[in-house]
Amino acid sequence: MASARDELVHSLTARVMLFAASYDRDAVLAPEALEEARALMACVPDPVRDPGAVRAVADLYRFRSLARPDGSGERDGAVADALERLLPAGAADGSGGGPGDRIDGGRIDASHRRAAVLLDAAVHSGDPGVWDRAVDAAREAVGATPPRLPPLRASALLVLGQALRLRFARTGALEDLHEAVEVLRAAGAAAGEAHPHRVSLLATLALVLRERHERTGSLPDLEEALRLSREVVARRPAGDVNRGGDLANLGIALRLRHERTGDPADLDEAVRAHREAIAVTPPAHPGYGMFHTGLGNALRARFEAGGDPADLDGRLAAHERALAAAGPGGAHRPALLANLASALQTRHDLTGRAADAERAEALLREAARGTAPGGAYAAGVHHELALVLWSRLRRTGEPHVLAEALESSRTAARHPAAPPHRRLASAVAWGRLAADAGDVEQASQAYELAVGLLPALAPRQLAGEDAEHVLSRFPGPACDAAACAVAAGRPERAVELLELGRGVLLGRVVEGRDGLDPLRERDAELAGRLEELRSALGAGDAGAEAGAVPAGAEAAPLTAADRRHVLAAEWDRLLARARALPGLEHFLRPPPVRELTAQAAEGPVVVVNAGRLRCDALVLTPGGVEVVPLPALTLEDAVREAGALLTALARLSSDEGGDLAELPAHEDAVSRCLAWLWDGVAGPVLDALGFREPPAPGARWPRVWWVPTGPLAFLPLHAAGHHRDRGAGRAVLDRVVSSYAPTVRALARARAGRSAARRPVRPLVVALPRTPGARPLPGAAQEAAALAGLLPGARLLTGPEATCGRVVAELPRHTWLHFAGHGEADPVSPSRSALLVHDHADHPLTVARLAGLELHHAELAYLSACTTARTGPALADEALHLAGGLQLAGFRHVVATLWWVDDTVAARIARRTYRELGAPDPDADRAARAVHTAVRAARERYPATPSLWAGHVHVGA
């Protein structure tokens, strides 16, 4: 029969193990536990002779100290320390317990306390060494807490996540943020629902995910952060001191989602959340001032969206209160000063009140003085100061103000820890300031920095639409960089900058597909892993089969967004390893200009650049880069003419019909645009190239490849001309055969797919005369019938048979594609532009879907549909359109349209094009000349209506 002493040891040990395994605090804090401990000690006349009993009591007191979340366990810890001093050597460290059951409570307690102390010190320190020590101490606490004690391990992981987040905020090291997400997820899995820190854990994870969204632009991170923030607010009881912070974090997440999606309801809810946060928080609370800042930022966003003056007044009042609450020495004071200054500058811009501008400048100067050069707020403060000084410079023209503005923007742009979007905005402001001042060299430095930051702005972990949204906020830096390089006498560098800063998303797809061969020759294993990562990141959900969790990571349920971040980080590491190999320094980077000029062997490649400083045609020839200045063209002109052309075309294509008497006026507007485009761009270029007259009868027509930038991407350079001045030859169609390329690299890729021998023509014809939800296209049926006669053996998909899945399944079996149906361009998210197949409502055949295909024998795609070569205005330099998607899939030649096309005329142009291709034995390499001839024929038939024929283009080799 067990003795009373043995029963008490067993009971206390069970209590300790229950708490350690489930965080059941009653197990060790219940009065009965203390009664059992006292009774056991009464059974032990000599503690030195019974270390097992002393160990059981010491463990109880040790875990009582750990079970008190409010930090009131010091007395219990002191008792445990005293009891452990009574134990002989070997027993104090746990060696005297039962085999496999010994828990070193002293070590766990000490490591957890040290981690908490260092985390608190790091919060109030600007010393990187303290931040590192806090992270190291938290790692030690995790290591000291065995996985078989999940609740205690969850507490240690929570501290590690907080320390990593803090260090990221100070250094901008994104790997810390990724690891913080991983360990916080692991903490959540270990904690369970009953953990006393459960709400804090969810709140911290929401905060880290929100910050990762702010840094990378990942919408899934923001959506999860918003969901968690709502859960935290729902769980936090009324009256809890932390409820105001929870509401403020919810408001920030709502504002950010509005900025991403444009939903006004999010802004209204954000304002309500911030106001409630302020209402439930006493003014003495340390976060009270920051809660007013959150309200001010939400009101700023609502004012920008709606223009209500009351929101601007509320914004100013909120930032005034935030600054007053913070006091003169608060750590956040520089940021508060900058926020108030920005609001004052906004009011000055609207009202012209000089006092607002003067106070804004004074506040920002104070903020700059109070911010260390590498401090967390330095980039934002200096960026705002540069903008305020720039405004003053425009008013006064004071030379010293220019120097200060340049220095402030330069400081912000070069801040190593600032997020890429902040640095890029500052670099663009620096470049514009320097260019306006006539300092071309400094402007070149600034814009080169901006272009270099673009890939970081849209890292690989961002899915397509997220990357598009981020890039759309910064249109045109590559064009401005190129303009400055030309002005500085470096046209070759201008071409390289355009290749680096345009087609960023296209390049992200292409580089992993086509550029791995040099690495395979050196390190086949490394190349294979990069190929796996490229495939996983290119998929909609980067799966675990590609290695979602890095070696040594805490087991945790990672989301699809987490996996993308993990895989992208591995891609970056392996890419750095590859570039460290001798001879691979430029691996997967845009090629140098000497390789780009090689693409001009078959005819000049004309990159038409429209920058703020100047506009030029950069003509690539085998001998180098020649500059053709375009003094009659300005960026403002290009924007205006593109807008006027699109407006006229929209009215011509309107389903409403409109006033038939106005149609000729709209066609006149199209003709005027084509004439303007000839006079300012195409005419000077062709004259400089020596193409001054139409070719002689029977002579071979020369070729020109156009690479338009910015708003010029919406304008039909191939159709520029005075077409109503018949016989004068003042039209591109009368002098050269034109093709387009989104970038010179894309042209090189199209040519790389050529085969020494002609491939057999295996056509797939997809025709949809009737598409659910769209108007009928009777010409599509006639087109399909004509092609069946012109292309023997063509596989025809039509009507309900022409589904997305069926088309995608058939494409690898065919070398040619002809699509006759509706095309739909999405101006906001161009990767969602689609060919309207029969089941498009549920399964759209989008640019993203097409670009994800890898068709190794594709030759020619003919898109007899509307707007298949049009992208969104904010992403004009990305060439995200259906023609571009098919090029990425592998088609060397694509025939597409810049705008709406008439059903009957499109069918006529298609039939003529196929005859010129040599049907019934067509040759894809005749595509450009075939389209040229068909469009000229349509012009002869419809000379007064250029909208019917000028939109048809050839893209590719």
PEPE-V379084 format. One record per backbone hydrogen bond with DSSP energy under -0.5 kcal/mol. CO is the residue of the C=O (numbers start at 1). NH is the residue of the N-H. Records with the same first field share a line. If there is no record, write none. Layout:
CO=NH, NH
This chain:
3=7
4=8
5=9
6=10
7=11
8=12
9=13
10=14
11=15
12=16
13=17
14=18
15=19
16=20
17=21
18=22, 24
19=23
20=151, 152
23=25
24=27
25=28, 29
26=30
30=33, 34
31=35
32=36
33=37
34=38
35=39
36=40
37=41
38=42
39=43
40=43
41=44
43=45
46=49, 50
47=50
50=54
51=55
52=56
53=57
54=58
55=59
56=60
57=61
58=62
59=63
60=64
61=65
62=66
63=67
65=68
67=69
68=71
73=77
74=78
75=79
76=80
77=81
78=82
79=83
80=84
81=85
82=86
83=86
84=87
88=91, 92
90=95
91=94
94=97
98=101, 102
103=105
104=108
105=109
106=110
107=111
108=112
109=113
110=114
111=115
112=116
113=117
114=118
115=119
116=120
117=121
118=122
119=123
120=124
122=125
126=128
127=130, 131
128=132
129=133
130=134
131=135
132=136
133=137
134=138
135=139
136=140
137=141
138=142
139=143
140=144
141=145
142=145
144=146
146=149
149=153
150=154
151=155
152=156
153=157
154=158
155=159
156=160
157=161
158=162
159=163
160=164
161=165
162=166
163=167
164=168
165=169
166=170
167=171
168=172
172=174
173=176, 177
174=178
175=179
176=180
177=181
178=182
179=183
180=184
181=185
182=186
183=187
184=188
185=189
186=190
187=191
188=192
192=195
195=198
197=201
198=202
199=203
200=204
201=205
202=206
203=207
204=208
205=209
206=210
207=211
208=212
209=213
210=214
211=215
212=216
213=217
217=219
218=222
219=223
220=224
221=225
222=226
223=227
224=228
225=229
226=230
227=231
228=232
229=233
230=234
231=235
232=236
237=240
240=243
242=246
243=247
244=248
245=249
246=250
247=251
248=252
249=253
250=254
251=255
252=256
253=257
254=258
255=259
256=260
257=261
258=262
262=264
263=266, 267
264=268
265=269
266=270
267=271
268=272
269=273
270=274
271=275
272=276
273=277
274=278
275=279
276=280
278=281
282=285
285=288
287=291
288=292
289=293
290=294
291=295
292=296
293=297
294=298
295=299
296=300
297=301
298=302
299=303
300=304
301=305
302=306
303=307
307=309
308=311, 312
309=313
310=314
311=315
312=316
313=317
314=318
315=319
316=320
317=321
318=322
319=323
320=324
321=325
322=326
323=327
327=330
330=333
332=335, 336
333=337
334=338
335=339
336=340
337=341
338=342
339=343
340=344
341=345
342=346
343=347
344=348
345=349
346=350
347=351
348=352
352=354
353=356, 357
354=358
355=359
356=360
357=361
358=362
359=363
360=364
361=365
362=366
363=367
364=368
365=369
366=370
368=371
370=372
372=375
375=378
377=381
378=382
379=383
380=384
381=385
382=386
383=387
384=388
385=389
386=390
387=391
388=392
389=393
390=394
391=395
392=396
393=397
398=401, 402
399=403
400=404
401=405
402=406
403=407
404=408
405=409
406=410
407=411
408=412
409=413
410=414
412=415
415=418
419=422, 423
420=424
421=425
422=426
423=427
424=428
425=429
426=430
427=431
428=432
429=433
430=434
431=435
432=436
433=437
434=439
435=438
438=440
439=443
440=444
441=445
442=446
443=447
444=448
445=449
446=450
447=451
448=452
449=453
450=453, 454
451=454, 455
453=457
454=458
456=459
459=462
463=467
464=468
465=469
466=470
467=471
468=472
469=473
470=473
471=474
474=477
476=480
477=481
478=482
479=483
480=484
481=485
482=486
483=487
484=488
485=490
486=489
490=494
491=495
492=496
493=497
494=498
495=499
496=500
497=501
498=502
503=507
504=508
505=509
506=510
507=511
508=512
509=513
510=513, 514
511=515
516=519, 520
517=521
519=522, 523
523=527
524=528
525=529
526=530
527=531
528=532
529=533
530=534
531=535
532=536
533=537
534=538
535=539
536=539
541=543
543=546
544=547, 548
548=550
550=553
556=558
559=563
560=564
561=565
562=566
563=567
564=568
565=569
566=570
567=571
568=572
569=573
570=574
571=575
572=576
573=577
574=578
575=579
576=580
577=580
578=581
581=584
584=587
586=589
592=595, 596
593=597
594=598
596=599
597=600
598=601
599=602
600=603
604=606, 705
605=607, 620
606=608, 707
607=609, 618
608=709
609=611, 616
611=635
614=611
615=630
616=609, 618
617=619, 628
618=607, 620
619=621, 626
620=605
621=624
624=621
626=619, 628
627=629
628=617
630=633
634=638
635=639
636=640
637=641
638=642
639=643
640=644
641=645
642=646
643=647
644=648
645=649
646=650
647=651
648=652
649=653
650=654
654=657
656=658
658=660
659=662
660=663
662=666
663=667
664=668
665=669
666=670
667=671
668=672
669=673
670=674
671=675
672=676
673=677
674=678, 721
675=679
676=680
677=681, 682
678=683, 684
681=685
682=686
683=687
684=688
685=689
686=690, 691
687=690
690=692
696=699
702=737
703=604
704=706, 739
705=606
706=741
707=608
709=712
710=713
711=714
712=715
715=717
716=719
717=720
720=732
721=723
722=725
724=726
725=728
729=731
730=722
731=734
732=735, 736
735=702
736=738
737=704
739=706
740=956
743=747
744=748
745=749
746=750
747=751
748=752
749=753
750=753
751=754
760=762
761=763
762=815, 816
763=795
764=766, 818
765=767, 797
766=820
767=799
769=777
771=774
777=780, 781
778=781, 782
779=783
780=784
781=785
782=786
783=787
784=788
785=789
786=790
787=791
790=792
791=794
794=796
795=765
797=767
798=801
799=802
801=803
802=838
803=807
804=808
805=809
806=810
807=811
808=812
810=813
811=814
815=859, 860
816=764
817=862
818=766, 820
819=821, 864
820=768
822=836
824=834
825=827
829=832
830=833
831=848
833=847
834=824, 836
835=837, 845
837=840
839=842, 843
844=846
845=835
846=850
847=851
848=852
850=853
854=856
855=858
859=893
860=817
861=863, 895
862=819, 864
863=865
864=821
865=868
867=870
868=883
872=875
873=876
875=878, 879, 880
876=879
877=503
879=881
881=885
882=886
883=887
884=888
885=889
886=890, 891
887=890
889=855
892=957
893=861
894=896, 955
895=863
896=953
897=869
899=867
902=906
903=907
904=908
905=909
906=910
907=911
908=912
909=913
910=914
911=915
912=916
913=917
914=918, 919
915=918
917=923
918=921
923=926
924=927
926=930
927=931
928=932
929=933
930=934
931=935
932=936
933=937
934=938
935=939
936=940
937=941
938=942
942=945
945=948
946=949, 950
949=952
951=898
953=896
954=740
955=894
